[in-house]
Amino acid sequence: MSLAPHFPVTLRTKDGVRIDAAHTPSRGAPDLGIVVGHGFTGGWRERTTRRIAHVLSGFAGVLCLDFRGHGRSGGHTTVGDLEVLDLDAAVRHMRVTGYSRVASVGFSMGGAVAVRHAGLHGGVDAVVSVSAPARWYYRDTRPMRQVHWAIERPIGRLAARIAKRTRIARGRWDPIPLAPYEAATLVTPVPLLIVHGDSDAFFPLDHAEQLFESAKDPKELWVERGYGHAETAATPELIRRIGAWVGAATAGA
């Protein structure tokens, strides 16, 4: 598949971090923009993310970013805390460049960031959270135990830096940031879509259910049969459905 062209963008967050991003022009509604947030150790240059941007560009202009500490962005990742400032910079950029309707679509860590950003900062007209955790410090699955090893151990942080070009901040959160399920309560009246697979090896369905139960209307929950985790498992058909949902959810914005 030939992917839609994209153009480099450099953003600056409110706390001064340089964020590397790419804009894919819309092949659909000219006034609708979508910001895509990747999962932990991901990035906008990943083939999976580029395919998602290509599909979504059939509905809207798409801005994909590397969260802080990932890829060519500056700083160190805080694994879902200060990344809300990265997403906020991307949303503000879309507004400045002329998109009157802006939605965020996040995957895994990016899904948690999208919910937290909408609840704490606002500025979006719809939110889609895919394969996201509802709460912090979850380690009841083997993949999440591996993630915590990478975050908490010096050798794990070194491995993430070498293998995944992901620079992880040292130390523990202080204070502990508002959890995604707590932020979900604050998203209203912005429409919120929660998408989760019943074959997710990282976070079981109770994470999606906790997000959904904590959120207020308008909200939707899609439980996808056979769907694994985040960008790598997302099919073009699912992404098209998400794009269509964003278009309908922001129609009155």
Residue frames relative to the residue before (quaternion, step in Angstrom):
aa qw qx qy qz dx dy dz
M 1.0000 0.0000 0.0000 0.0000 0.00 0.00 0.00
S 0.3461 -0.7204 0.5643 0.2066 3.56 -0.92 0.95
L 0.3045 -0.7880 0.5120 0.1555 3.55 -0.59 1.16
A 0.5875 -0.5802 0.4352 0.3589 3.55 -1.20 0.65
P 0.5475 -0.6241 0.4376 0.3454 3.62 -1.06 0.68
H 0.1144 -0.7800 0.6112 0.0707 3.54 -1.19 0.58
F 0.2599 -0.7743 0.5683 0.1001 3.53 -1.24 0.61
P 0.4970 -0.6938 0.4310 0.2931 3.61 -0.82 0.97
V 0.0606 -0.7659 0.6401 0.0017 3.53 -1.17 0.78
T 0.1416 -0.7617 0.6249 0.0961 3.57 -1.05 0.79
L 0.1329 -0.7966 0.5889 0.0323 3.55 -0.80 1.09
R 0.1862 -0.7484 0.6197 0.1456 3.55 -1.30 0.31
T 0.3468 -0.7613 0.5130 0.1920 3.57 -0.69 1.08
K 0.6699 -0.5039 0.3621 0.4077 3.57 -1.29 0.25
D 0.7148 0.3800 -0.2656 0.5235 3.61 1.18 -0.39
G 0.6657 -0.6039 0.2674 0.3473 3.56 1.21 0.62
V 0.4881 0.6583 -0.4442 0.3621 3.61 1.19 0.28
R 0.3725 -0.7141 0.5490 0.2233 3.57 -0.96 0.90
I 0.1233 -0.8026 0.5834 0.0166 3.54 -0.84 1.09
D 0.2915 -0.7523 0.5740 0.1395 3.54 -0.85 1.08
A 0.0647 0.8113 -0.5719 0.1026 3.59 -0.80 1.00
A 0.1923 -0.7583 0.6082 0.1345 3.55 -1.35 0.10
H 0.2483 -0.7703 0.5764 0.1127 3.54 -1.01 0.92
T 0.1267 -0.7564 0.6386 0.0637 3.55 -0.95 0.96
P 0.3933 -0.7471 0.4765 0.2449 3.63 -0.46 1.12
S 0.5707 -0.6243 0.4313 0.3139 3.52 -1.20 0.64
R 0.1853 -0.7252 0.6498 0.1325 3.49 -1.22 0.73
G 0.6688 0.4478 -0.2806 0.5229 3.56 1.36 0.17
A 0.8352 -0.0597 0.0758 0.5415 3.57 -0.79 -1.04
P 0.3880 -0.7636 0.4636 0.2267 3.62 -0.64 1.05
D 0.7081 0.4646 -0.2632 0.4621 3.61 1.18 -0.44
L 0.6389 0.5305 -0.3150 0.4595 3.61 1.29 -0.06
G 0.0487 -0.7983 0.6003 0.0015 3.55 -0.87 1.01
I 0.1409 -0.7750 0.6125 0.0661 3.56 -1.10 0.75
V 0.1955 -0.7474 0.6256 0.1088 3.55 -0.95 0.97
V 0.1785 -0.7974 0.5724 0.0687 3.59 -0.77 1.07
G 0.1256 -0.7919 0.5965 0.0360 3.55 -0.83 1.10
H 0.3484 -0.7786 0.4939 0.1687 3.58 -0.69 1.10
G 0.5816 -0.5724 0.4526 0.3595 3.52 -1.36 0.09
F 0.7218 -0.4243 0.3279 0.4375 3.55 -1.35 0.15
T 0.8238 0.1177 -0.2066 0.5147 3.55 -0.92 1.18
G 0.5242 0.6281 -0.4216 0.3910 3.62 1.23 0.20
G 0.0732 -0.7982 0.5944 0.0650 3.55 -1.24 -0.42
W 0.6239 -0.5799 0.3639 0.3767 3.55 -1.18 0.43
R 0.6419 0.5316 -0.3407 0.4350 3.61 1.13 -0.38
E 0.4667 0.6677 -0.4531 0.3620 3.60 1.23 -0.16
R 0.5751 -0.6155 0.4167 0.3417 3.56 -1.01 0.86
T 0.6382 0.5344 -0.3361 0.4408 3.59 0.98 -0.79
T 0.6670 0.4922 -0.3020 0.4708 3.59 0.97 -0.84
R 0.6384 0.5207 -0.3329 0.4588 3.58 0.99 -0.77
R 0.6378 0.5124 -0.3364 0.4664 3.62 1.00 -0.72
I 0.6349 0.5202 -0.3267 0.4686 3.57 1.01 -0.78
A 0.6480 0.5095 -0.3163 0.4695 3.59 0.95 -0.85
H 0.6275 0.5437 -0.3338 0.4463 3.58 1.00 -0.81
V 0.6870 0.4713 -0.2925 0.4695 3.58 0.85 -0.95
L 0.6852 0.4908 -0.2949 0.4503 3.59 0.86 -0.92
S 0.6045 0.5730 -0.3658 0.4152 3.60 1.12 -0.55
G 0.5406 0.5911 -0.4066 0.4393 3.58 1.27 -0.10
F 0.7268 0.3811 -0.2160 0.5290 3.57 1.31 -0.29
A 0.8173 0.0179 0.0860 0.5695 3.57 1.05 -0.77
G 0.5466 -0.5166 0.5069 0.4212 3.50 -1.34 0.02
V 0.1862 -0.8112 0.5515 0.0571 3.58 -0.93 0.88
L 0.0826 -0.7613 0.6418 0.0414 3.55 -1.01 0.92
C 0.0862 -0.7785 0.6215 0.0161 3.56 -0.65 1.18
L 0.1023 -0.8136 0.5712 0.0372 3.58 -0.92 0.85
D 0.3746 -0.6251 0.6156 0.3000 3.49 -1.40 0.24
F 0.3873 -0.7047 0.5392 0.2503 3.60 -0.67 1.03
R 0.6820 -0.4792 0.3547 0.4236 3.57 -1.22 0.47
G 0.7947 0.2754 -0.2305 0.4894 3.54 -1.04 0.87
H 0.6765 0.4502 -0.2837 0.5091 3.59 1.29 -0.06
G 0.8620 0.1022 -0.0614 0.4927 3.55 -1.12 0.69
R 0.7954 -0.2842 0.2324 0.4822 3.56 -0.82 -1.03
S 0.4515 0.6553 -0.4753 0.3752 3.58 1.22 0.28
G 0.5215 -0.6403 0.4661 0.3176 3.55 -1.23 0.44
G 0.7179 0.5019 -0.3070 0.3722 3.51 -1.34 -0.20
H 0.4486 -0.6417 0.5488 0.2929 3.51 -1.38 -0.35
T 0.4990 -0.6569 0.4666 0.3188 3.56 -0.99 0.76
T 0.2156 -0.7459 0.6175 0.1260 3.53 -1.15 0.79
V 0.4691 -0.7425 0.3923 0.2734 3.56 1.32 0.52
G 0.8414 -0.2179 0.0593 0.4910 3.55 0.81 1.07
D 0.5967 0.5764 -0.3640 0.4234 3.60 1.23 -0.18
L 0.8273 0.2109 -0.1064 0.5096 3.61 0.11 -1.26
E 0.4532 0.6883 -0.4479 0.3467 3.58 1.26 -0.07
V 0.5157 0.6212 -0.4310 0.4030 3.60 1.20 -0.29
L 0.6257 0.5292 -0.3400 0.4615 3.60 1.12 -0.58
D 0.6048 0.5415 -0.3484 0.4686 3.59 1.13 -0.63
L 0.6749 0.4822 -0.2876 0.4788 3.55 0.91 -0.95
D 0.6274 0.5401 -0.3361 0.4491 3.57 1.02 -0.75
A 0.6330 0.5207 -0.3309 0.4677 3.60 1.00 -0.77
A 0.6570 0.5078 -0.3076 0.4646 3.59 1.02 -0.80
V 0.6448 0.5090 -0.3210 0.4712 3.59 0.97 -0.83
R 0.6576 0.5033 -0.3153 0.4636 3.59 0.91 -0.87
H 0.6203 0.5389 -0.3412 0.4564 3.59 1.04 -0.75
M 0.6556 0.5089 -0.3187 0.4579 3.59 0.91 -0.86
R 0.6314 0.5211 -0.3314 0.4689 3.59 1.00 -0.74
V 0.6793 0.5033 -0.2932 0.4464 3.57 0.86 -0.99
T 0.7080 0.4589 -0.2674 0.4654 3.60 1.02 -0.74
G 0.7173 -0.5281 0.2296 0.3923 3.58 1.23 0.29
Y 0.5163 0.6178 -0.4458 0.3912 3.60 1.19 0.08
S 0.2795 -0.7895 0.5266 0.1459 3.58 -0.59 1.15
R 0.7321 0.2549 -0.1855 0.6039 3.59 1.26 -0.38
V 0.0122 0.8053 -0.5905 0.0516 3.58 -0.77 1.03
A 0.0594 -0.7797 0.6233 0.0028 3.55 -0.95 0.99
S 0.2793 -0.7270 0.5950 0.1984 3.55 -1.27 0.43
V 0.0716 -0.7623 0.6429 0.0231 3.54 -1.10 0.84
G 0.0164 0.8327 -0.5501 0.0611 3.57 -0.47 1.21
F 0.2466 -0.7680 0.5808 0.1097 3.53 -1.18 0.74
S 0.8425 0.0006 -0.0485 0.5364 3.57 -0.89 1.04
M 0.8105 0.0642 -0.0240 0.5817 3.64 -0.46 -1.07
G 0.6527 0.5260 -0.3043 0.4524 3.56 1.00 -0.86
G 0.6144 0.5368 -0.3439 0.4648 3.57 1.16 -0.57
A 0.6327 0.5083 -0.3163 0.4912 3.56 1.06 -0.77
V 0.6410 0.5216 -0.3156 0.4664 3.58 1.00 -0.84
A 0.6469 0.5307 -0.3256 0.4403 3.60 0.93 -0.86
V 0.6631 0.4856 -0.3037 0.4819 3.59 0.96 -0.85
R 0.6773 0.4896 -0.2991 0.4605 3.58 0.87 -0.92
H 0.6367 0.5265 -0.3317 0.4553 3.60 0.98 -0.78
A 0.6752 0.4940 -0.3018 0.4572 3.58 0.86 -0.93
G 0.6921 0.4825 -0.2832 0.4560 3.56 0.99 -0.81
L 0.7654 0.3917 -0.1908 0.4735 3.57 0.97 -0.88
H 0.8061 0.2747 -0.1159 0.5112 3.60 1.01 -0.79
G 0.2692 -0.7789 0.5235 0.2161 3.59 1.07 -0.66
G 0.4959 0.6934 -0.4517 0.2631 3.55 -1.19 -0.56
V 0.6813 0.4250 -0.2959 0.5174 3.60 1.27 0.00
D 0.4233 -0.7158 0.5081 0.2244 3.54 -1.26 0.50
A 0.7763 0.0035 -0.0299 0.6296 3.59 1.30 -0.14
V 0.1700 -0.7778 0.6008 0.0723 3.56 -1.21 0.61
V 0.0563 -0.7629 0.6432 0.0337 3.55 -1.06 0.86
S 0.0769 -0.7933 0.6040 -0.0037 3.56 -0.74 1.13
V 0.0757 -0.8242 0.5607 -0.0239 3.56 -0.49 1.26
S 0.8665 0.0032 -0.0230 0.4987 3.60 -0.89 1.00
A 0.3825 0.7708 -0.4414 0.2545 3.58 1.12 0.58
P 0.4767 -0.6184 0.5276 0.3346 3.57 -1.23 0.44
A 0.3900 -0.7054 0.5392 0.2440 3.56 -1.17 0.60
R 0.8037 0.1454 -0.0236 0.5765 3.56 1.12 -0.70
W 0.5552 -0.6366 0.4436 0.2997 3.52 -1.29 0.52
Y 0.8242 0.3175 -0.2136 0.4174 3.54 -1.45 0.21
Y 0.3582 0.7322 -0.5079 0.2787 3.59 1.15 0.50
R 0.1011 0.8066 -0.5732 0.1034 3.58 -0.79 1.04
D 0.3689 0.7617 -0.4599 0.2689 3.58 1.09 0.66
T 0.6772 0.3732 -0.3085 0.5541 3.59 1.27 0.21
R 0.6311 -0.5628 0.3728 0.3822 3.56 -1.15 0.59
P 0.6517 0.5069 -0.3510 0.4418 3.68 0.84 -0.77
M 0.6840 0.4737 -0.3060 0.4627 3.60 0.98 -0.73
R 0.5851 0.5338 -0.3803 0.4776 3.59 1.13 -0.43
Q 0.6354 0.5141 -0.3226 0.4774 3.58 1.08 -0.70
V 0.6224 0.5319 -0.3343 0.4668 3.58 1.04 -0.76
H 0.6776 0.4855 -0.2995 0.4641 3.59 0.88 -0.89
W 0.5891 0.5509 -0.3664 0.4640 3.59 1.11 -0.60
A 0.6675 0.5020 -0.3000 0.4610 3.57 0.94 -0.89
I 0.6908 0.4884 -0.2811 0.4531 3.57 0.99 -0.81
E 0.7945 0.4060 -0.1613 0.4218 3.56 0.81 -1.09
R 0.7327 0.4009 -0.2344 0.4975 3.60 1.12 -0.53
P 0.5563 -0.6135 0.4356 0.3526 3.62 -0.96 0.76
I 0.6720 0.4809 -0.3113 0.4693 3.61 0.93 -0.82
G 0.6163 0.5392 -0.3399 0.4624 3.58 1.15 -0.61
R 0.6550 0.4973 -0.3112 0.4762 3.58 0.98 -0.82
L 0.6263 0.5249 -0.3337 0.4700 3.58 1.06 -0.72
A 0.6538 0.5120 -0.3154 0.4592 3.58 0.94 -0.87
A 0.6531 0.5101 -0.3159 0.4620 3.59 0.97 -0.83
R 0.6485 0.5220 -0.3180 0.4538 3.55 1.03 -0.77
I 0.7081 0.4554 -0.2630 0.4712 3.58 0.91 -0.90
A 0.7676 0.4032 -0.2053 0.4540 3.58 0.77 -1.07
K 0.8196 0.2531 -0.0893 0.5062 3.57 0.98 -0.84
R 0.3796 -0.7351 0.4756 0.2990 3.60 1.28 0.03
T 0.4802 0.6423 -0.4382 0.4060 3.55 1.06 0.84
R 0.1641 -0.7933 0.5838 0.0531 3.56 -0.63 1.18
I 0.1671 -0.8289 0.5333 0.0262 3.55 -0.47 1.27
A 0.4731 -0.6752 0.4928 0.2783 3.57 -0.89 0.96
R 0.4305 -0.6909 0.5191 0.2606 3.56 -1.07 0.76
G 0.7531 0.4262 -0.2868 0.4111 3.53 -1.33 0.28
R 0.5438 -0.6163 0.4732 0.3172 3.51 -1.37 0.11
W 0.6131 -0.5203 0.4337 0.4065 3.53 -1.27 0.33
D 0.1521 0.7635 -0.6206 0.0943 3.56 -1.03 0.82
P 0.4438 -0.3549 -0.7733 0.2814 1.55 -0.60 2.43
I 0.6148 -0.5146 0.4288 0.4163 3.57 -1.30 0.17
P 0.4166 -0.7370 0.4690 0.2517 3.63 -0.66 1.03
L 0.6608 -0.4916 0.3929 0.4091 3.52 -1.28 0.45
A 0.4267 -0.7182 0.4901 0.2488 3.58 -0.78 1.02
P 0.6491 -0.5366 0.3571 0.4041 3.61 -1.11 0.55
Y 0.6733 0.4908 -0.3279 0.4452 3.63 0.85 -0.84
E 0.6306 0.5152 -0.3328 0.4756 3.59 1.13 -0.58
A 0.6594 0.4951 -0.3004 0.4794 3.58 1.04 -0.77
A 0.5706 0.6160 -0.3828 0.3853 3.61 1.10 -0.64
T 0.5991 0.5764 -0.3506 0.4312 3.58 1.10 -0.66
L 0.7176 0.4788 -0.2342 0.4482 3.57 1.12 -0.74
V 0.5038 0.6904 -0.4133 0.3142 3.61 1.23 -0.25
T 0.5683 0.6181 -0.3791 0.3890 3.61 1.03 -0.78
P 0.5984 -0.1314 -0.7884 -0.0548 1.68 -2.11 1.37
V 0.3846 0.7122 -0.4986 0.3102 3.61 1.20 0.36
P 0.4858 -0.6696 0.4704 0.3072 3.64 -0.87 0.89
L 0.1155 -0.7929 0.5980 0.0188 3.55 -0.97 0.97
L 0.0886 -0.7710 0.6300 0.0292 3.56 -0.92 1.03
I 0.1166 -0.7740 0.6210 0.0408 3.55 -0.84 1.05
V 0.0697 -0.7966 0.6002 -0.0164 3.57 -0.75 1.14
H 0.1169 0.7939 -0.5866 0.1093 3.58 -0.82 0.97
G 0.3648 -0.7366 0.5314 0.2047 3.53 -1.11 0.72
D 0.4566 -0.6841 0.4914 0.2865 3.56 -1.09 0.64
S 0.6830 0.4176 -0.2872 0.5259 3.58 1.33 0.08
D 0.3052 0.7689 -0.5034 0.2495 3.59 1.21 0.53
A 0.2922 -0.7911 0.5178 0.1438 3.58 -0.62 1.16
F 0.6470 0.5252 -0.3163 0.4534 3.60 1.24 -0.30
F 0.8141 0.0452 0.0407 0.5775 3.55 0.72 -1.15
P 0.3605 -0.7360 0.5242 0.2314 3.62 -0.66 1.00
L 0.7355 -0.4710 0.2823 0.3969 3.54 -1.31 0.35
D 0.5723 0.6115 -0.4029 0.3690 3.61 1.06 -0.51
H 0.5552 0.5758 -0.4027 0.4452 3.61 1.20 -0.32
A 0.6677 0.4828 -0.2974 0.4822 3.59 0.89 -0.90
E 0.6586 0.5152 -0.3093 0.4530 3.55 0.96 -0.86
Q 0.6448 0.5101 -0.3257 0.4669 3.60 1.03 -0.73
L 0.6230 0.5229 -0.3341 0.4763 3.59 1.01 -0.76
F 0.6828 0.5014 -0.2841 0.4491 3.55 0.86 -1.02
E 0.6847 0.4874 -0.2905 0.4575 3.59 0.87 -0.92
S 0.6645 0.5011 -0.3041 0.4635 3.59 1.09 -0.65
A 0.6418 0.5403 -0.3201 0.4401 3.58 1.11 -0.67
K 0.3387 -0.7022 0.5871 0.2180 3.52 -1.31 0.43
D 0.6407 -0.5196 0.3882 0.4108 3.57 -1.23 0.34
P 0.5778 -0.1736 -0.7957 -0.0529 1.52 -2.19 1.27
K 0.0879 0.7937 -0.5919 0.1097 3.56 -0.89 0.97
E 0.0718 -0.7716 0.6299 0.0517 3.55 -1.27 0.53
L 0.1535 -0.7582 0.6259 0.0988 3.54 -1.24 0.58
W 0.0863 -0.7700 0.6313 0.0347 3.54 -0.83 1.07
V 0.1097 -0.7572 0.6414 0.0563 3.57 -0.76 1.06
E 0.1880 -0.8276 0.5265 0.0494 3.55 -0.40 1.30
R 0.3678 -0.7481 0.5124 0.2060 3.58 -0.62 1.14
G 0.8391 0.1845 -0.1556 0.4875 3.56 -0.92 0.97
Y 0.5355 0.6312 -0.4051 0.3881 3.60 1.27 -0.06
G 0.3547 -0.7487 0.5299 0.1812 3.54 -0.92 0.99
H 0.7546 -0.4003 0.2987 0.4256 3.56 -0.75 -1.02
A 0.9089 -0.0392 0.0232 0.4145 3.49 -1.10 1.00
E 0.8598 -0.1771 0.0974 0.4689 3.56 -1.24 -0.60
T 0.6772 0.5392 -0.3183 0.3864 3.57 0.83 -0.96
A 0.7383 0.3970 -0.2262 0.4961 3.60 1.11 -0.60
A 0.5206 0.6673 -0.4088 0.3414 3.60 1.23 -0.24
T 0.2855 -0.7633 0.5592 0.1521 3.57 -0.78 1.05
P 0.6289 -0.5210 0.3995 0.4165 3.62 -1.17 0.38
E 0.6224 0.5512 -0.3461 0.4347 3.57 1.04 -0.74
L 0.6547 0.4963 -0.3130 0.4766 3.60 0.95 -0.83
I 0.6636 0.4984 -0.3137 0.4614 3.60 0.90 -0.87
R 0.6223 0.5223 -0.3474 0.4683 3.61 1.03 -0.68
R 0.6404 0.5133 -0.3272 0.4684 3.58 0.97 -0.78
I 0.6361 0.5167 -0.3228 0.4735 3.58 1.04 -0.78
G 0.6487 0.5209 -0.3141 0.4574 3.58 0.95 -0.87
A 0.6535 0.5011 -0.3051 0.4783 3.57 0.98 -0.84
W 0.6328 0.5274 -0.3317 0.4597 3.60 1.00 -0.80
V 0.6442 0.5182 -0.3252 0.4590 3.58 0.92 -0.88
G 0.6458 0.5300 -0.3224 0.4451 3.59 0.92 -0.88
A 0.6987 0.4636 -0.2693 0.4737 3.57 0.93 -0.94
A 0.6764 0.5203 -0.2968 0.4286 3.56 0.97 -0.88
T 0.7382 0.3844 -0.2160 0.5105 3.59 1.14 -0.61
A 0.3585 0.7824 -0.4633 0.2112 3.59 1.25 0.02
G 0.7553 0.3758 -0.2183 0.4906 3.57 1.02 -0.69
A 0.4692 0.7027 -0.4339 0.3127 3.58 1.27 0.03
